[in-house]
Amino acid sequence: MDLKNGSVVTEFILLGFSGRWELQVFFFIIFSLIYGATVVGNILIMVTVTCSSTLHSPMYFLLGNLSFLDMCLSTTTTPKMITDLLAEHKTISVWGCMTQMFFMHFFGGAEMTLLILMAFDRYVAICKPLHYRTIMSHRLMNGFVILSWTIGFIHTTSQMVLTVNIPFCDHNVISHIFCDLPLVIKLACVKTYTLELFVIADSGLLSFICFILLLISYTIILVTVHQKSSGSLSKALSTLSAHIIVVTLFFGPCIFIYAWPFSSLASNKILAVFYTVITPLLNPVIYTLRNQKMQGAMRKLWLQHVSSTQNF
Ligand SMILES: *[C@@H]1O[C@H](CO)[C@@H](O)[C@H](O)[C@H]1NC(C)=O
């Protein structure tokens, strides 16, 4: 399927999940359902956080913002992947590919930062409860949200500035479900050794360091809670375990993909499904199914909605 020598590449071929026709249809149905649930679930969380008077606290503001990022992250890759499952020619233009990588790392970088800031929020809430309201002011929250978008933007721009001008010729087959930096760089017809190292440092090391930071901060929180009173440990554990599950599912695959990047293992496709398709759905599931305050707020909004429509 590769092009002839010396020709210039204008579009890439995404191999995606190769397999029998029935299997592709099966994946199509499953991923469509998951994506639909992701969009609905995350919009529900955003609406609940914005409209409900009981959820006006920093943790829920951050959660609402996380939902927004999750939805965006999923949207950069999943719809294209789903339609490709049924398409005969699974192609993507070079610019489409660049755009996809730009937004994926933009939202991904912002989400990583937001997860760290959410850990900080839990640290203040659990270890310094008396100062929580003064420390986590509205101004700081807005600052947090702006900071996460800024870091996402710097993260993606620093990589894409170096990627956008590399020439592609001869090879245009990407054995993956969407465009991602390590695989696209490998197709360049110039030597990209420094760029590869830069991507490992920028994406791989960054996710690794963020993950370690998060683990340390959760350990500090748990140790502090344990020293104060062992009774509150179980309560803190139930709040934190939700965060820890989300963080592990998001960072685990990222670290694996970017720290050992330039091998196109078949397992990379499955890992990529985790952080672009599954994790964005898991956030709403984990935070709503396990959070009674969130459920209560949703119920109340629903009842308000029902009674207001009956009045008309
Ligand atoms: C995102 O965070 C900002 C800043 O605190 C907040 O005002 C806004 O409501 C949040 N967005 C959502 C959808 O929760």
The ligand as a MOL file (V3000), in Angstrom:
LIG
                    3D

  0  0  0     0  0            999 V3000
M  V30 BEGIN CTAB
M  V30 COUNTS 14 14 0 0 0
M  V30 BEGIN ATOM
M  V30 1 C -14.9460 25.7110 35.0770 0
M  V30 2 O -14.2840 26.4610 36.0550 0
M  V30 3 C -14.7160 27.7950 36.1660 0
M  V30 4 C -13.7860 28.5400 37.0840 0
M  V30 5 O -13.9130 28.2410 38.4030 0
M  V30 6 C -16.1600 27.8040 36.6220 0
M  V30 7 O -16.6270 29.1210 36.7770 0
M  V30 8 C -16.9960 27.0660 35.5960 0
M  V30 9 O -18.3250 26.9620 36.0330 0
M  V30 10 C -16.4370 25.6600 35.3630 0
M  V30 11 N -17.1460 25.0330 34.2540 0
M  V30 12 C -17.9620 24.0030 34.4130 0
M  V30 13 C -18.6250 23.4910 33.1900 0
M  V30 14 O -18.1320 23.4740 35.4800 0
M  V30 END ATOM
M  V30 BEGIN BOND
M  V30 1 1 1 2
M  V30 2 1 1 10
M  V30 3 1 2 3
M  V30 4 1 3 4
M  V30 5 1 3 6
M  V30 6 1 4 5
M  V30 7 1 6 7
M  V30 8 1 6 8
M  V30 9 1 8 9
M  V30 10 1 8 10
M  V30 11 1 10 11
M  V30 12 1 11 12
M  V30 13 1 12 13
M  V30 14 2 12 14
M  V30 END BOND
M  V30 END CTAB
M  END
